[in-house]
Amino acid sequence: MSTQYDPLVRDYGYLRGYDYPIVIPDGTTVRDKNFSQEAPGTEAIIQGSGLVFEFCNLTNVLVNPAWTLVATNTMQVRVDGDDVYRVYPDGHEELISGGPQ
């Protein structure tokens, strides 16, 4: 199953598996939307071509290199209890929050 993109919906964050991918039409400019997901590398958005994301949150979303990103967060993170790790493309992780107090 999938979800059709609706420009009036601001928050697509933390979708359940049967809700994504979100289908965004070719050539769409997406502005001020939250698509953040729980797990790094989630294929939450599918599209044809020419997508532009402006001022969006794509945390843990698998980003297509053909997209144009303007002031958009694309960080990949993993949460383990109180610890938050940044996940890099090569798979290594860096603790960015939490850890020993």
Secondary structure, DSSP 8 states (H G I E B T S, - for coil): --EE--TT--B-TT--TTT--EEE-TT-EEES-B---SSTTB--EEESS--EEES-B-TTB---TTSEEES-B---EEEETTEEEEE-TTS-EEEEE-S--
